[in-house]
Amino acid sequence: MFFAGVLFSISLAIQGCKKDEEGLSLKTFEQMATSFATTAALPVSLTSIRLNTAIPQDSLRHYARQVIEEMVFLRTDASGNIQVNRLKDDNLPASVLDDYVDGFLADNLLLSGDYLVRFEWKTTSGISFTTLGTVSATGTPRFEPIMFFNGIDNLKSSAATSRGQWTWGPWSRTIENGFGMTCVEVEWTVKMVTSPDGCNIVDPAPHVEITKQLSNCWLWEQRTTQGEVAWCNPYPDCNCSVQPNTIGEDCIKWVVVTYVATGTSNIEVEAGVSGEYKGITVDAKVSFDAGRCGSEATFETIRSICAKSGAK
């Protein structure tokens, strides 16, 4: 999965019709796709967009299935090369596709009177491919897989209290896709207790509490884990105010990791087993189910907190 922070050179020169012969403008859809590809640093450029087919009421399921089977997911191989994976090549059972159609229609991603829209893309490595999207008769964008299944990570936090019982947070992470939908929401706090002079971490041990983790969009899945390292090297300025020339003794490092999968890919959690992330022990062993058609991404927050009187 490709999100903000992935560095690729992006060309976004758009060619193609702005308005079809029936007068339906695709300008809004085009602008959304262009802006999102730039902001999310996707390794693709949009080369054309054109109106395809009007959808009658009695054919909703047929066309929903067509859109779903042509969904595309971008991934990188072990060498860092871009791969374009299309859902129809995954040979899913008909019953699974039927369930996807149900969810697609239940989320109003295709309605009677909508149109199919054909997008033509090119990756930075020169691979051309197409996707199908849906748009209302008034030009309101509803779905396109590159925009729908990729997102931009936003992180916010509050300052910690200065002494005694620290509560740092709530921190919040949201991942928003190209349609402005908040597809993942995670919130957490970091808590620890210090000695009266604020220079040492005491029991109860420092800990992270996950207070919210939600997946809100069709075929999006998330799992968030947390962990702490009780001791780490204090910052050079971690000095106790009662002994200003002494480097503080206590420092913790904490981590929150959010795993996100879309499409038929999913997240595997080994029950009752702790894992490790960049040398930090986390509360669960989490991995992606390899070989499934979809995208995966990992978002981390790693911070250190020093115990010192008057720390911010």
C-alpha positions as CSV (number, residue, x, y, z in Angstrom):
1,M,0.0,0.0,0.0
2,F,1.4,3.4,-0.9
3,F,0.8,6.3,1.5
4,A,2.3,9.7,2.3
5,G,6.0,9.6,3.0
6,V,6.8,7.2,0.1
7,L,9.0,9.1,-2.2
8,F,8.4,8.8,-5.9
9,S,8.6,11.2,-8.8
10,I,5.1,11.8,-10.1
11,S,3.9,13.2,-13.4
12,L,0.3,14.3,-13.5
13,A,-0.2,15.7,-16.9
14,I,-3.9,14.8,-17.6
15,Q,-5.1,14.2,-21.1
16,G,-8.6,13.2,-22.2
17,C,-12.1,14.6,-22.3
18,K,-13.4,16.9,-19.7
19,K,-17.1,16.3,-20.6
20,D,-18.8,13.5,-22.4
21,E,-21.3,13.9,-25.3
22,E,-24.2,13.8,-22.8
23,G,-22.8,16.8,-20.8
24,L,-21.6,15.0,-17.7
25,S,-18.5,16.7,-16.4
26,L,-15.7,14.5,-15.0
27,K,-13.7,17.6,-13.9
28,T,-14.2,17.0,-10.1
29,F,-13.2,13.3,-10.4
30,E,-10.1,14.2,-12.4
31,Q,-9.1,16.9,-9.9
32,M,-9.6,14.6,-7.0
33,A,-7.5,11.8,-8.6
34,T,-4.7,14.2,-9.5
35,S,-4.6,15.9,-6.1
36,F,-4.6,12.7,-4.2
37,A,-1.9,11.0,-6.3
38,T,0.3,14.0,-5.5
39,T,-0.5,14.3,-1.8
40,A,-0.2,10.6,-1.2
41,A,3.0,10.3,-3.3
42,L,1.7,7.4,-5.3
43,P,4.0,5.9,-7.9
44,V,1.5,6.5,-10.7
45,S,0.3,9.2,-13.0
46,L,-3.2,9.6,-14.4
47,T,-3.1,9.8,-18.2
48,S,-6.8,9.9,-19.1
49,I,-10.3,9.7,-17.7
50,R,-13.4,9.1,-19.8
51,L,-17.1,8.2,-19.3
52,N,-18.0,4.6,-20.0
53,T,-21.5,3.2,-19.3
54,A,-24.8,4.4,-17.8
55,I,-26.0,1.9,-15.1
56,P,-29.7,0.9,-15.2
57,Q,-31.4,-0.2,-12.0
58,D,-31.8,-3.9,-13.1
59,S,-28.1,-4.2,-13.8
60,L,-26.5,-2.9,-10.6
61,R,-25.1,-6.2,-9.4
62,H,-23.7,-7.0,-12.9
63,Y,-21.8,-3.8,-13.1
64,A,-20.8,-3.8,-9.5
65,R,-19.2,-7.2,-10.0
66,Q,-17.4,-5.8,-13.1
67,V,-16.0,-2.9,-11.2
68,I,-14.8,-5.2,-8.4
69,E,-13.2,-7.8,-10.7
70,E,-11.2,-5.0,-12.3
71,M,-10.0,-3.5,-9.0
72,V,-6.2,-2.9,-9.0
73,F,-3.8,-2.9,-6.1
74,L,-0.2,-1.6,-6.2
75,R,2.6,-3.4,-4.4
76,T,6.3,-3.6,-4.5
77,D,8.3,-6.8,-4.8
78,A,11.5,-7.6,-2.8
79,S,13.6,-5.6,-5.2
80,G,11.4,-2.5,-4.9
81,N,9.7,-2.8,-8.3
82,I,6.1,-1.8,-8.7
83,Q,3.6,-4.6,-9.3
84,V,0.1,-4.1,-10.5
85,N,-2.3,-6.8,-9.2
86,R,-5.8,-7.1,-10.5
87,L,-8.5,-8.8,-8.4
88,K,-9.9,-10.9,-11.3
89,D,-6.5,-12.6,-11.6
90,D,-6.9,-13.9,-8.0
91,N,-9.5,-16.5,-9.1
92,L,-11.7,-15.9,-6.0
93,P,-14.7,-18.2,-5.5
94,A,-18.0,-16.9,-6.8
95,S,-19.4,-16.8,-3.3
96,V,-16.7,-14.4,-2.1
97,L,-17.3,-12.1,-5.1
98,D,-21.0,-12.2,-4.3
99,D,-20.2,-11.0,-0.8
100,Y,-18.1,-8.3,-2.1
101,V,-20.9,-7.1,-4.4
102,D,-23.2,-7.0,-1.4
103,G,-20.8,-4.9,0.5
104,F,-20.1,-2.6,-2.5
105,L,-23.8,-1.9,-3.0
106,A,-24.6,-1.6,0.7
107,D,-22.0,1.2,1.0
108,N,-23.6,3.0,-1.9
109,L,-20.5,2.9,-4.1
110,L,-22.8,2.3,-7.1
111,L,-26.4,3.5,-7.4
112,S,-29.0,3.4,-10.2
113,G,-28.4,6.2,-12.7
114,D,-24.6,6.2,-12.0
115,Y,-22.0,5.9,-14.7
116,L,-18.9,3.8,-15.0
117,V,-15.7,5.8,-15.6
118,R,-12.5,4.4,-17.2
119,F,-9.2,5.6,-15.7
120,E,-5.9,5.1,-17.5
121,W,-2.8,5.2,-15.3
122,K,0.9,4.7,-15.7
123,T,3.4,3.7,-13.0
124,T,6.7,5.5,-12.6
125,S,8.4,2.4,-14.1
126,G,6.3,2.7,-17.2
127,I,3.6,0.1,-16.7
128,S,0.2,1.2,-18.1
129,F,-3.1,-0.1,-16.6
130,T,-6.7,0.8,-16.4
131,T,-9.3,0.9,-13.6
132,L,-13.0,1.3,-13.4
133,G,-14.7,3.9,-11.2
134,T,-18.3,5.1,-10.6
135,V,-19.7,8.6,-10.7
136,S,-23.2,10.0,-10.2
137,A,-25.2,11.6,-13.0
138,T,-24.4,15.0,-11.4
139,G,-20.7,14.3,-11.4
140,T,-20.2,13.2,-7.8
141,P,-17.3,10.7,-7.5
142,R,-18.2,7.5,-5.7
143,F,-15.4,4.9,-6.3
144,E,-12.1,4.2,-7.9
145,P,-9.7,1.6,-6.5
146,I,-6.4,3.5,-6.5
147,M,-8.1,6.4,-4.7
148,F,-10.3,4.2,-2.4
149,F,-7.7,1.7,-1.2
150,N,-4.8,4.1,-0.5
151,G,-4.6,6.7,2.2
152,I,-2.8,9.5,3.9
153,D,-1.7,9.1,7.6
154,N,-2.4,11.9,10.0
155,L,-1.0,11.9,13.5
156,K,-1.9,14.3,16.4
157,S,-0.9,14.3,20.0
158,S,-1.3,16.3,23.3
159,A,1.4,17.2,25.7
160,A,2.2,15.3,28.8
161,T,1.7,16.6,32.3
162,S,5.0,17.8,33.9
163,R,5.5,15.6,37.0
164,G,4.2,12.8,39.2
165,Q,1.6,10.8,37.3
166,W,2.1,11.5,33.6
167,T,-0.5,10.9,31.0
168,W,0.7,11.7,27.5
169,G,-2.1,12.0,25.0
170,P,-4.5,11.2,23.7
171,W,-2.5,10.5,20.6
172,S,-4.6,9.9,17.5
173,R,-3.9,8.5,14.1
174,T,-6.4,8.7,11.2
175,I,-5.9,7.4,7.6
176,E,-8.0,9.1,5.0
177,N,-8.5,7.8,1.5
178,G,-8.8,9.8,-1.8
179,F,-12.5,10.3,-1.3
180,G,-12.1,12.0,2.1
181,M,-13.3,9.0,4.0
182,T,-11.6,8.3,7.3
183,C,-10.9,4.6,6.9
184,V,-8.8,4.0,10.0
185,E,-9.0,5.6,13.4
186,V,-6.7,4.8,16.3
187,E,-6.2,6.6,19.7
188,W,-3.9,5.9,22.6
189,T,-2.4,7.3,25.7
190,V,1.0,6.8,27.4
191,K,1.1,6.7,31.2
192,M,3.8,6.5,33.8
193,V,4.5,7.4,37.4
194,T,7.6,9.2,38.6
195,S,9.3,9.6,42.0
196,P,8.4,12.8,44.0
197,D,11.4,14.7,42.5
198,G,10.4,13.6,39.0
199,C,13.7,12.0,38.3
200,N,12.9,8.3,38.3
201,I,10.2,6.1,36.9
202,V,8.5,4.0,39.6
203,D,5.8,1.4,39.7
204,P,3.3,0.9,38.2
205,A,5.4,0.4,35.2
206,P,5.0,2.7,32.2
207,H,2.4,1.5,29.7
208,V,0.5,2.4,26.6
209,E,-3.3,2.1,26.5
210,I,-5.0,1.7,23.1
211,T,-8.4,3.4,23.6
212,K,-9.8,3.2,20.0
213,Q,-9.0,1.2,16.9
214,L,-11.6,1.2,14.1
215,S,-11.7,0.2,10.4
216,N,-14.5,2.2,8.7
217,C,-14.3,1.5,5.0
218,W,-15.3,-1.4,2.7
219,L,-12.5,-4.0,2.5
220,W,-10.2,-2.1,4.9
221,E,-8.7,-3.8,7.9
222,Q,-6.4,-2.6,10.7
223,R,-4.7,-4.0,13.7
224,T,-2.8,-1.9,16.2
225,T,-0.2,-3.1,18.7
226,Q,1.7,-1.4,21.5
227,G,4.8,-1.9,23.6
228,E,7.4,-0.3,25.8
229,V,11.1,-0.6,26.5
230,A,11.6,0.1,30.2
231,W,15.1,1.5,29.7
232,C,16.8,3.5,27.0
233,N,19.6,6.0,26.7
234,P,18.4,9.3,28.2
235,Y,18.5,12.4,26.1
236,P,21.6,14.6,26.9
237,D,19.3,17.2,28.3
238,C,17.4,14.8,30.6
239,N,18.6,16.4,33.8
240,C,16.9,16.4,37.2
241,S,16.2,19.9,38.5
242,V,17.2,18.9,42.0
243,Q,20.6,17.8,40.6
244,P,21.0,20.0,37.5
245,N,24.4,18.6,36.5
246,T,23.3,15.0,36.6
247,I,21.8,13.2,33.6
248,G,18.5,11.6,34.5
249,E,18.6,7.9,35.1
250,D,15.3,6.8,33.8
251,C,14.0,6.8,30.2
252,I,11.4,4.7,28.4
253,K,10.8,4.1,24.8
254,W,7.3,3.3,23.6
255,V,5.8,2.2,20.3
256,V,2.4,2.0,18.7
257,V,2.2,0.2,15.3
258,T,-0.8,0.2,13.1
259,Y,-1.0,-2.5,10.4
260,V,-3.4,-1.8,7.5
261,A,-4.5,-4.2,4.8
262,T,-7.0,-3.8,2.0
263,G,-8.7,-6.0,-0.6
264,T,-8.5,-9.7,-0.1
265,S,-5.3,-9.3,1.8
266,N,-5.7,-9.5,5.6
267,I,-3.8,-9.2,8.9
268,E,-2.8,-12.3,10.8
269,V,-2.6,-12.1,14.6
270,E,-1.1,-15.0,16.6
271,A,-3.2,-15.2,19.7
272,G,-1.4,-15.0,23.0
273,V,2.0,-14.5,21.5
274,S,4.0,-11.2,21.8
275,G,5.9,-9.9,18.9
276,E,8.8,-7.5,18.1
277,Y,9.0,-4.3,16.1
278,K,12.4,-2.7,15.5
279,G,13.7,-4.3,18.7
280,I,10.7,-3.3,20.8
281,T,8.5,-6.0,22.3
282,V,4.9,-5.4,21.4
283,D,1.7,-7.1,22.8
284,A,0.9,-9.3,19.8
285,K,2.6,-11.1,17.0
286,V,1.2,-9.6,13.8
287,S,1.9,-10.3,10.1
288,F,0.3,-9.9,6.7
289,D,-1.2,-12.9,5.0
290,A,1.2,-13.1,2.1
291,G,0.1,-13.9,-1.5
292,R,-3.4,-12.4,-1.3
293,C,-4.6,-9.8,-3.8
294,G,-4.5,-6.5,-1.9
295,S,-2.2,-3.9,-0.3
296,E,-0.5,-3.7,3.0
297,A,1.1,-0.8,5.0
298,T,2.6,-0.3,8.4
299,F,2.4,3.0,10.4
300,E,4.5,3.5,13.5
301,T,5.0,6.0,16.3
302,I,8.1,5.5,18.4
303,R,9.0,8.0,21.1
304,S,11.2,8.3,24.2
305,I,10.2,9.9,27.5
306,C,12.6,10.9,30.1
307,A,11.8,11.1,33.8
308,K,12.9,14.5,35.1
309,S,11.3,17.2,37.2
310,G,9.6,19.9,35.0
311,A,9.8,17.8,31.8
312,K,7.4,18.7,29.1
